[in-house]
Amino acid sequence: MTKSRAILSYLTRPRWTSDEARGALAAQADSGLSVSAFAAAAGLDPQRLYLWRRRFAAEAGAGPAFVELRGHAGECIEVVLRSGRLLRVPASFEAESLRRLLDVLEPPESC
Protein backbone atom coordinates (compact mmCIF):
# COMPACT_ATOMS: atom_id res chain seq x y z
CA MET A 1 0.00 0.00 0.00
CA THR A 2 1.45 3.35 -1.03
CA LYS A 3 1.20 5.93 1.73
CA SER A 4 0.55 9.57 0.89
CA ARG A 5 2.63 12.34 2.42
CA ALA A 6 -0.27 13.24 4.75
CA ILE A 7 -0.44 9.69 6.08
CA LEU A 8 3.32 9.53 6.53
CA SER A 9 3.25 12.71 8.64
CA TYR A 10 1.09 11.12 11.32
CA LEU A 11 2.87 7.76 11.13
CA THR A 12 6.23 9.21 12.08
CA ARG A 13 5.24 11.66 14.82
CA PRO A 14 5.34 10.47 18.42
CA ARG A 15 2.56 12.92 19.33
CA TRP A 16 -0.18 14.16 17.07
CA THR A 17 -1.55 17.65 16.81
CA SER A 18 -5.33 18.00 16.55
CA ASP A 19 -4.98 18.63 12.82
CA GLU A 20 -2.90 15.48 12.34
CA ALA A 21 -5.40 13.44 14.33
CA ARG A 22 -8.29 14.83 12.28
CA GLY A 23 -6.34 13.96 9.13
CA ALA A 24 -5.77 10.40 10.29
CA LEU A 25 -9.43 9.98 11.22
CA ALA A 26 -10.52 11.45 7.89
CA ALA A 27 -8.19 9.07 6.04
CA GLN A 28 -9.65 6.15 7.99
CA ALA A 29 -13.23 7.24 7.21
CA ASP A 30 -12.39 7.76 3.51
CA SER A 31 -10.75 4.34 3.30
CA GLY A 32 -14.00 2.52 4.05
CA LEU A 33 -12.07 0.26 6.43
CA SER A 34 -12.85 -0.33 10.07
CA VAL A 35 -10.56 1.43 12.54
CA SER A 36 -8.78 -1.85 13.26
CA ALA A 37 -8.24 -2.70 9.59
CA PHE A 38 -7.10 0.83 8.75
CA ALA A 39 -4.70 0.92 11.71
CA ALA A 40 -3.21 -2.45 10.75
CA ALA A 41 -2.72 -1.34 7.13
CA ALA A 42 -1.20 2.00 8.18
CA GLY A 43 0.98 0.60 10.97
CA LEU A 44 -0.90 2.47 13.70
CA ASP A 45 -2.20 1.51 17.11
CA PRO A 46 -6.01 1.48 16.75
CA GLN A 47 -6.35 2.76 20.32
CA ARG A 48 -4.71 5.99 19.23
CA LEU A 49 -7.48 6.55 16.69
CA TYR A 50 -10.18 5.67 19.21
CA LEU A 51 -8.63 8.03 21.76
CA TRP A 52 -8.69 10.96 19.37
CA ARG A 53 -12.19 10.16 18.21
CA ARG A 54 -13.36 10.20 21.85
CA ARG A 55 -11.56 13.53 22.46
CA PHE A 56 -13.23 15.14 19.47
CA ALA A 57 -16.63 13.74 20.46
CA ALA A 58 -16.21 15.11 23.99
CA GLU A 59 -15.26 18.54 22.62
CA ALA A 60 -18.36 18.54 20.43
CA GLY A 61 -20.59 17.79 23.44
CA ALA A 62 -23.48 15.38 23.51
CA GLY A 63 -24.17 13.83 20.18
CA PRO A 64 -26.16 11.02 18.70
CA ALA A 65 -26.40 7.61 20.36
CA PHE A 66 -23.54 6.46 18.16
CA VAL A 67 -20.75 8.20 16.33
CA GLU A 68 -20.26 5.86 13.42
CA LEU A 69 -22.05 2.93 11.87
CA ARG A 70 -20.34 0.87 9.18
CA GLY A 71 -21.03 -2.44 7.56
CA HIS A 72 -21.20 -4.44 4.39
CA ALA A 73 -23.49 -7.31 3.44
CA GLY A 74 -22.47 -10.53 5.14
CA GLU A 75 -20.08 -8.79 7.52
CA CYS A 76 -20.23 -7.21 10.93
CA ILE A 77 -21.59 -3.76 11.65
CA GLU A 78 -19.43 -1.65 13.95
CA VAL A 79 -21.13 0.91 16.16
CA VAL A 80 -18.89 3.36 17.97
CA LEU A 81 -20.72 4.68 21.02
CA ARG A 82 -20.31 8.15 22.54
CA SER A 83 -18.16 6.57 25.24
CA GLY A 84 -15.75 5.36 22.56
CA ARG A 85 -16.70 1.73 23.14
CA LEU A 86 -17.03 -0.37 20.01
CA LEU A 87 -20.03 -2.65 19.51
CA ARG A 88 -19.89 -5.28 16.75
CA VAL A 89 -23.03 -7.06 15.60
CA PRO A 90 -23.68 -9.28 12.58
CA ALA A 91 -24.97 -7.41 9.51
CA SER A 92 -28.12 -9.54 9.80
CA PHE A 93 -28.87 -8.07 13.26
CA GLU A 94 -32.39 -6.63 13.28
CA ALA A 95 -32.61 -2.84 13.44
CA GLU A 96 -35.14 -2.82 16.29
CA SER A 97 -32.96 -5.16 18.35
CA LEU A 98 -30.00 -2.87 17.72
CA ARG A 99 -32.02 0.17 18.88
CA ARG A 100 -32.99 -1.62 22.11
CA LEU A 101 -29.39 -2.70 22.69
CA LEU A 102 -28.14 0.87 22.18
CA ASP A 103 -30.77 2.15 24.64
CA VAL A 104 -29.44 -0.28 27.25
CA LEU A 105 -25.77 0.49 26.64
CA GLU A 106 -26.17 4.26 26.35
CA PRO A 107 -29.63 5.45 27.40
CA PRO A 108 -30.91 8.60 25.70
CA GLU A 109 -30.26 11.74 27.70
CA SER A 110 -33.32 12.98 29.55
CA CYS A 111 -34.58 16.56 29.23
Buried (B, 14 or more C-beta within 10 A) or exposed (E): EEEEEEBEBBEEEEEBEEEBBBBBBEBBBEBEBBBBEBBEBBEBEBEBBBBBBBEBBEEEEEEEBBBBEBBEEEEBBBBBBBEBEBBEBEEEBEEEEBEEBBEEBBEEEEE
